[in-house]
Amino acid sequence: KGHGEEILSLSYFPDGQRMISGSDDKTARQWDLKAGKEIEEARSDCEGYVYAVAV
């Protein structure tokens, strides 16, 4: 899995265990950094390129 286009933004959770990425594939994804796996995808909530994400 992962983004199908360029990653435009990243934000790390304070615990250092997770990260959110935003892409021009119109998705935001949450990642488990220790496991190296995607936890969640927000596709229907994003109407355009995801230029910024914040935690």
Contacts in CASP RR format, 6 or more apart in sequence:
PFRMAT RR
TARGET T0000
AUTHOR 0000-0000-0000
METHOD contacts of the structure
MODEL  1
KGHGEEILSLSYFPDGQRMISGSDDKTARQWDLKAGKEIEEARSDCEGYV
YAVAV
1 38 0 8 1.000
2 29 0 8 1.000
2 38 0 8 1.000
3 21 0 8 1.000
3 22 0 8 1.000
3 23 0 8 1.000
3 25 0 8 1.000
3 27 0 8 1.000
3 29 0 8 1.000
4 23 0 8 1.000
4 25 0 8 1.000
5 23 0 8 1.000
5 24 0 8 1.000
5 25 0 8 1.000
6 23 0 8 1.000
6 24 0 8 1.000
7 21 0 8 1.000
7 22 0 8 1.000
7 23 0 8 1.000
8 22 0 8 1.000
8 23 0 8 1.000
8 24 0 8 1.000
8 49 0 8 1.000
8 50 0 8 1.000
8 51 0 8 1.000
8 52 0 8 1.000
9 21 0 8 1.000
9 22 0 8 1.000
9 50 0 8 1.000
9 51 0 8 1.000
9 52 0 8 1.000
9 53 0 8 1.000
10 19 0 8 1.000
10 20 0 8 1.000
10 21 0 8 1.000
10 22 0 8 1.000
10 53 0 8 1.000
11 19 0 8 1.000
11 20 0 8 1.000
11 53 0 8 1.000
11 54 0 8 1.000
11 55 0 8 1.000
12 18 0 8 1.000
12 19 0 8 1.000
12 55 0 8 1.000
13 19 0 8 1.000
13 20 0 8 1.000
13 55 0 8 1.000
14 55 0 8 1.000
16 33 0 8 1.000
17 32 0 8 1.000
17 33 0 8 1.000
17 34 0 8 1.000
18 30 0 8 1.000
18 31 0 8 1.000
18 32 0 8 1.000
18 33 0 8 1.000
18 39 0 8 1.000
19 30 0 8 1.000
19 31 0 8 1.000
19 33 0 8 1.000
20 28 0 8 1.000
20 29 0 8 1.000
20 30 0 8 1.000
20 31 0 8 1.000
20 53 0 8 1.000
20 55 0 8 1.000
21 28 0 8 1.000
21 29 0 8 1.000
21 31 0 8 1.000
21 53 0 8 1.000
22 28 0 8 1.000
22 29 0 8 1.000
22 50 0 8 1.000
22 51 0 8 1.000
22 53 0 8 1.000
23 29 0 8 1.000
23 49 0 8 1.000
23 50 0 8 1.000
24 49 0 8 1.000
24 50 0 8 1.000
26 43 0 8 1.000
26 46 0 8 1.000
26 47 0 8 1.000
26 48 0 8 1.000
26 49 0 8 1.000
26 50 0 8 1.000
27 41 0 8 1.000
27 42 0 8 1.000
27 43 0 8 1.000
27 46 0 8 1.000
27 50 0 8 1.000
28 41 0 8 1.000
28 42 0 8 1.000
28 45 0 8 1.000
28 46 0 8 1.000
28 50 0 8 1.000
28 53 0 8 1.000
29 38 0 8 1.000
29 39 0 8 1.000
29 40 0 8 1.000
29 41 0 8 1.000
29 42 0 8 1.000
30 38 0 8 1.000
30 39 0 8 1.000
30 40 0 8 1.000
30 41 0 8 1.000
31 37 0 8 1.000
31 38 0 8 1.000
31 39 0 8 1.000
32 38 0 8 1.000
32 39 0 8 1.000
END
